[in-house]
Amino acid sequence: MNSKNSLREVALVFFKLGCFAFGGPAAHIAMMEVEVVSKRQWMTRDYYLDLIGATNLIPGPNSTEMTMHCGHERAGKAGLFVAGICFIFPAIVVTAILAYLYVEYGNLPEVEPFVFGIKPAVLAIIASAILKLGKKALKGWGLGVLGALVFLASILGVNEILALLGAGILGMGYFYLKSQLSTDIKSISPLFLFSGGLFSTVLKVSTANVFWTFLKVGSVLYGSGYVLFAYLDTELVSRGWLTRPELIDAIAVGQFTPGPVLSTATFIGYQLTGIWGALAASAGVFLPSFLFVLILNPIIPKMRKSTILRYFLDSVNVAAVAVMLAVLYLMAKDTLIDWRAIVITIVCTYLTFGTKISVIWTVIIGAVLGFLLFLV
């Protein structure tokens, strides 16, 4: 396949995912695995795992950065940018429309019935990915124990980045000793997270300030939407740019629109300075991810060639699957609270494991069932 056709394929795959990828990073990565590994075989599942493990260690939205890695694998550096932009684009457009309606009319559309059905569908999709990736990640009982420890730590509320780094360093040391390649292990310095100096100095709201604010956030952000809320509360509410209720509404939009939760930036940017603010915020928050992936991608295959870094990567990979399992557990605990959610989960689990139906259709069917049963 020539490069033009490869780029077209990358664009179509990730635009489609961008339109239907609900449920957060774990769900996005699960849906991506189906599209690029199982269906199209752009890479091996082992390498996909390596990408997940490495991506978890850098700032930015993990699932968006995974789209960039996958695009690079299929169509080189151009594919990296095409994949990321096509995945982000639907979320930005939908969020910008919602921001306009919010600014004009002061409220958000009623989407709760559809979200009610999407959540159980996402559980089945994540479970499927965990089973497939877990088979590749579990290469021995030692990695199994490490994964179990990370799972328990995640359930208990330990920061996922600390859990991943801790697992990588612990596993690297243990397996290096076990291999008896050396009896003298030099101290391994952990990766320190540098905040980049987020501050709350009062500045006049302008498009340039909006861009700079979200560039800082995109450069240092790790974790979930709750972490994003904490950053934006400091950067926006404390400056008087937004009220806290307005920020909560913006975070909610990022949660129920498809694609990355960082599309919240588009909503906030529009609130602050209109359409140019929306574009500036979107560019600022996602730009660091493109740069991080561009730097990281060539390094990952080289890590496999180093014995000690291979142990580190294997440990981080099993830890990443354990974190996904913890996310699945916590989501199931919050979602499976009445008979309607359980019914939708059963239906979507059958569709995921018992048929060859696309995960996109599983999400759509879940949303429709949610709408119908929510009225009961």
Secondary structure, DSSP 8 states (H G I E B T S, - for coil): --HHHHHHHHHHHHHHHHHH--S-HHHHHHHHHIIIIIIS-SS-HHHHHHHHHHHTTSSS-HHHHHHHHHHHHHHHHHHHHHHHHHHHHHHHHHHHHHHHHHHHHSS----HHHHHHHHHHHHHHHHHHHHHHHHHH--SHHHHHHHHHHHHHHHTT--HHHHHHHHHHHHHHHHHHHHTS-S-----------------------HHHHHHHHHHHHHH--S-HHHHHHHHIIIIITTTSS-HHHHHHHHHHHHHSSS-GGGHHHHHHHHHHHHHHHHHHHHHHHHHHHHHHHHHTTHHHHHHHSHHHHHHHHHHHHHHHHHHHHHHHHHHHHH--SHHHHHHHHHHHHHHHHS---HHHHHHHHHHHHHHHHT-
